[in-house]
Amino acid sequence: RFCIPLLLASLSTMAAGEEIASALQDSWGDFWLFRFFVNAAGYASIVVPGFLLIQYFKRRNYLETGRSICFPVIKSCVFGSEVKSMHQDDGSLPPRAEPTESSTARQVFKLLCCAAGLQASYLTWGVLQERVMTRTYGATETDPGEKFKDSQFLVFMNRILAFTVAGLYCALTKQPRHGAPMYKYSFASLSNILSSWCQYEALKYISFPTQVLAKASKVIPVMMMGKLVSRKSYEYWEYLTAALISVGVSMFLLSSAPNRTVSTVTTFSGIVLLAGYIIFDSFTSNWQDALFTYKMSPVQMMFGVNVFSCLFTVGSLLEQGALLESLRFMARHSEFTAHAVLLSVCSACGQLFIFYTINQFGAAVFTIIMTLRQAFAILLSCLIYGHTVTVVGGLGIAVVFMALFLRVYARSRMKKRSKKLPPGETPVQKV
């Protein structure tokens, strides 16, 4: 007589417990720090076994003792095939041909195409990035719709297409003989994944204009680390431009608008994520610069980094069961599918435009184009998504970009001056 009511009561208690556990899991899943550690655990499940294998082959002196069918693959992944070459300031790019009078029109046309390609790729990428991370899909009059939450899946989409484009480019064009051990790309790949994840995730807590200005101001922590750690010296104009950037960003962040909404308020989580983006991105660029001491092209670098990026992200997504969930979201919302694919196309094409522009016109011209792109991105975001910028905030933005252009101009003057220095003298270290 008492068994049936007791059984029903226990079943209802178990169901309630499962609902509470599910609710707790969902609440933790929405916390960015929890997702960060879950993603990091997924990467560690690949990195740790790989590290142990590399140490095993090195201790066995595999180059002399190994003769298995996998010998070429292991040799390429662990040991490489060439010694390092002398490091070049241009990142192992081939020397740029100076334009002659007969090719001036052609050079101008190339420059316009590069500028247009970079602006179109990265402006579209910025607009889509904000759309995917801050707006809902499938909204109707009765249904508010749902947001896409998994930033790691977007990183995977970007990397898989970049890997494909770089692979095709390397297969169809002549490239230098590759000599770097493949595993060394994994360090830059891991930091690149984490910086991209922080960049996507930060848009949940800060506005897109704030994120763009934060990217523009990353020269400040780079200079601080160079001064404290490496004891580097800087010119007076470098301190001046860094101070101007700091003042401009502060003016923008501290400006207040009467109709500012929650989605545009800079939160502590957003600041931490932006700091993570800057730190990981700085490591990526420095590690890639060290890898260029091996003889390789930028496209080979792009291919090697994205190989490991695809491996890490797809492994982590499969371990979490998030890959199938993201694919189901794509199946439910065709608009999101189009946005995610176009986002990846713009990212991959933008990287190719970067390599070509630097190769043809140098880093100074590329920096000017990308600085203009940042200004246009802020303007476009404000027009499309209705971000409000006060007069003080607008002045702050103007100060930041004025400082960036001043920095490019001063650096180009210093490079010209350094070419005229006697052989015994060396210019002051630049950032």
C-alpha positions, 0 to 999 in steps of 0.5 A: 500500500505504501510502496506506490506513493513512496515510489512516486515521491522518490521519482518526483524528487529525482526529477526535481534534482535533475532539473536543479542540476541542469539549471546549475549546469546551464548557469555555470555554462553561461559564465565565461571563466568556466567555459575558458577552463573547460576549453583549456582542459580540452586543449590540454588533453591533446597538448599533454600526450603530444608533449610526452611523445615529443620528449619520448622521440627526442630521448630515444634519438629517433633520427638515428635509431628510427626506421619505421614507416612513420619515420618521415612524418615523425621527423617532420613533426618533431625534428624538422629538416633544416637548420635556422636561417639568418633572421631578417627584419622583414619576416623572411619575406622576399625583398620588395621591388621598388616601383619605377616610373613606368610601373607607377600606375600599376603600383597605384592600382595594386595599392588601391586593390589591397586597400579595398580588399582589406577594408571590405574583408575586415569591415564585413568581418567586424559587422558580422562578428558583432551581429553573431555575438550580440543579436538573436536568431529566429525571433518572431512576435511570440518568440524572442529567439536565441543567441549563439553562445559558443565562441569556440565554434566560430574560431573553429569555422574561421580556422578550418577555412583558413587552413583550406585556403593556405593549403591550396595556395601552398599546393598551387604556388612554389614555396620555400622548402619547409624546415621548421619542426611542425610541433613549434606551430602549436604554441602560436596556434594555442595562443591564437585560439585563446586570443580569438576566443577572448575577442569573440567572448568580450563582445558579450560584455563590451561594445564593439567600438570599445573593443576596437579602441582596446586593440589600438591601445595594445602598444602600451602594455607592449612598451611597459613589458619591454621596459620592465623585462627587456630593459629596452629604450624608446624614443620620446615620440613613442612615449608621447604617442602611448600617452595620447592613446591612453588619454584617448581611450580613457576619454572614450571609456569614461564618457557617459551617454544618457541612453546607454544600454546594458549591452554597451556598458564596459564591465569587469568581465569585458576588461579581463577578456580584452586583457586576455586577448592582448596578452595572447595576441602579443605572444602569438606575434612574438612566437611567429616572429621567432619561427621566421628564423626558419626559412618559410613563407607567411602562407606556410606559417598560416598553414602550419598554425591553422593545422593545429588550430583545427586540431585543438578546436575540433578536439575540444568541441567533440569532448564537450559535445558542443560541435553537434549542438552548434551544427544543430543551431546552424540547421535551425537558423539558416541566417546564422549559417550564412553569417558564420560562413561569410565570417570565415571567408572574410577572415581567410581572405583578409589574411591573404590580403595582409601578406600580399600588402606587406610584401608589396608595399611594406609594413608602414603602408599596411599599418595606415590602411588598418588604422583607417579600417579601425576608424571606419569599423567604429563608425559603421558599428555605430551606424548599424547597431546604434551605439551612442558616442558622446562628444567627449567619447568622439574626441577620445577616438580622434585622439587615439587615431591621431596618435596612431598616425603620428606613430606611423609617421615618426617610425617611417622617419626614424627608419629613413634616418637609421639607413644613414647612420654609420655602420657602428651605430644602431638606432634605438629599439622600436615597438 
